[in-house]
Amino acid sequence: MDDSLRRKSSTELVLEAVADLHAKEQLATRDTIAEVTGLKKTIVDDRLKVLVNDERIHRVRDGVFVPVVKHPPARAISHTMLPDGMCKLEVGDDVLMLTPREQRMLGVMLTGTAMQFSQIEAGHQSAVLASGINERVLRLERMASAAANEASGDRAKRDLRAIASSASAEPT
């Protein structure tokens, strides 16, 4: 059968959705996966369980999944600036001798990756700060609500005492 005509299994759809969401730095939850794939949540739950058991995805916390990426081991990288302006770039056993212009071109190509990393990190830091601020606001709201309830309770007690004292002071 022609691969272009072959339908993808629900397991493949769920795995691709997890990988795509992860690549976009979005959380892969059962809700987002069901939305992206159009599959029922019960099917998504079952497929997620199978993919976790097969070690094709990893549960990072309750309800959040990431693909298991199997890169080869990282190699040692060395960057040496030579006195004549050339650059020696070593990645594992591979050695590149770069002219100053090649260095600049490589720098331009890698700048996007560096900026992307910077933006992702800034987003994570912002989320941590926003979460902390949100917790403090909620705590302050609870404290203000408790203080308001206590104040209204004190006011009600004073009103009851005033009514009771005026009732006992009136002649019958």
C-alpha positions in Angstrom: 0.0 0.0 0.0 1.2 3.5 -0.8 2.4 5.4 2.3 0.6 8.6 1.2 -2.7 6.6 1.2 -2.0 4.9 4.5 -3.8 6.4 7.5 -1.9 7.1 10.6 -2.8 5.2 13.7 -4.1 7.0 16.8 -0.8 6.2 18.6 1.2 7.9 15.8 -1.2 10.9 15.8 -0.8 11.3 19.6 3.0 10.9 19.4 3.2 13.5 16.6 1.0 15.9 18.6 3.2 15.6 21.7 6.3 16.2 19.6 4.8 19.2 17.7 3.5 20.8 20.9 6.8 20.3 22.6 8.8 21.7 19.7 6.6 24.9 19.9 7.3 25.1 23.7 3.6 24.4 24.5 2.4 22.0 27.1 1.2 18.7 25.7 -1.8 17.8 27.9 -4.6 15.4 27.1 -6.9 18.4 26.4 -4.5 20.1 23.9 -3.6 16.7 22.3 -7.3 15.9 21.9 -7.9 19.4 20.4 -5.0 19.1 18.0 -5.7 15.5 16.8 -9.5 15.5 17.0 -9.4 12.3 18.9 -11.7 11.6 21.9 -10.1 12.1 25.3 -10.5 8.5 26.2 -8.6 7.4 23.2 -5.9 10.1 23.9 -5.6 8.8 27.5 -5.2 5.2 26.3 -2.6 6.1 23.7 -0.7 8.3 26.2 -0.5 5.4 28.5 0.8 3.1 25.8 3.4 5.7 24.7 4.6 6.1 28.3 4.9 2.4 28.7 6.8 2.1 25.4 9.1 4.9 26.6 8.4 7.0 23.6 7.1 9.9 25.7 7.8 10.9 29.3 5.3 12.3 31.9 7.1 15.3 33.4 4.3 16.0 35.9 0.6 15.0 36.2 -1.0 15.5 32.8 2.0 17.0 31.0 4.0 14.9 28.4 7.2 15.4 26.4 8.7 13.2 23.7 11.6 11.1 24.6 14.5 12.4 22.4 17.4 10.1 21.8 20.3 12.2 20.5 23.7 10.7 20.2 26.0 11.6 23.2 27.2 15.2 23.1 30.8 15.6 21.8 33.4 17.9 23.2 33.5 21.4 21.5 36.4 23.7 21.4 36.8 27.2 19.9 40.3 28.6 19.5 41.1 32.1 18.1 44.4 32.0 16.3 46.8 35.1 16.1 46.2 35.6 12.4 42.4 36.0 12.9 41.5 32.5 11.9 39.4 30.3 14.1 39.8 26.7 14.9 36.5 25.0 15.7 36.7 21.4 17.0 33.6 19.3 17.5 34.6 15.8 18.6 37.1 14.6 16.0 36.0 17.1 13.4 38.1 20.2 13.0 37.1 23.3 11.0 39.5 26.2 10.2 37.3 29.3 9.7 38.3 32.6 8.2 37.1 35.7 9.9 34.3 36.1 7.4 33.2 32.4 7.9 33.2 33.1 11.7 30.9 36.0 11.2 28.6 34.0 8.8 28.4 31.2 11.4 27.7 33.7 14.1 24.8 35.2 12.1 23.4 31.7 11.5 23.6 30.8 15.2 22.2 34.1 16.4 18.7 33.0 15.8 19.2 29.9 17.9 20.7 32.0 20.7 17.9 34.5 20.6 15.3 31.7 20.6 17.0 30.2 23.7 17.0 33.6 25.4 13.3 34.2 24.7 12.4 30.7 25.9 14.4 31.3 29.1 12.8 34.7 29.6 9.4 33.2 29.1 10.1 30.6 31.8 11.4 33.2 34.2 8.3 35.4 33.5 6.0 32.4 34.3 7.8 31.8 37.6 7.5 35.5 38.5 3.8 35.6 37.5 3.1 32.5 39.5 4.7 34.0 42.6 2.9 37.3 42.2 -0.4 35.4 41.7 0.2 33.4 44.9 0.8 36.7 46.8 -2.3 38.4 45.4 -4.4 35.4 46.4 -3.0 35.4 49.9 -3.6 39.1 50.3 -7.2 38.7 49.0 -7.8 35.9 51.5 -6.4 38.1 54.3 -8.5 41.1 53.2 -11.6 38.9 53.1 -10.9 37.5 56.5 -10.4 41.0 57.9 -13.6 42.2 56.3 -15.5 39.3 57.7 -14.1 39.9 61.1 -14.9 43.6 60.9 -18.5 43.0 59.8 -18.8 40.4 62.6 -17.6 43.0 65.2 -20.0 45.6 63.7 -22.9 43.1 64.0 -22.0 42.3 67.6 -21.9 46.0 68.5 -25.3 46.5 66.8 -26.8 43.6 68.7 -25.4 45.0 72.0 -26.8 48.4 71.2 -30.2 46.9 70.4 -30.1 44.8 73.6 -29.1 47.7 75.8 -31.7 50.0 74.2 -34.4 47.3 74.7 -33.5 46.9 78.4 -33.4 50.6 79.0 -36.9 51.2 77.6 -39.7 51.1 80.3 -42.4 48.5 79.8 
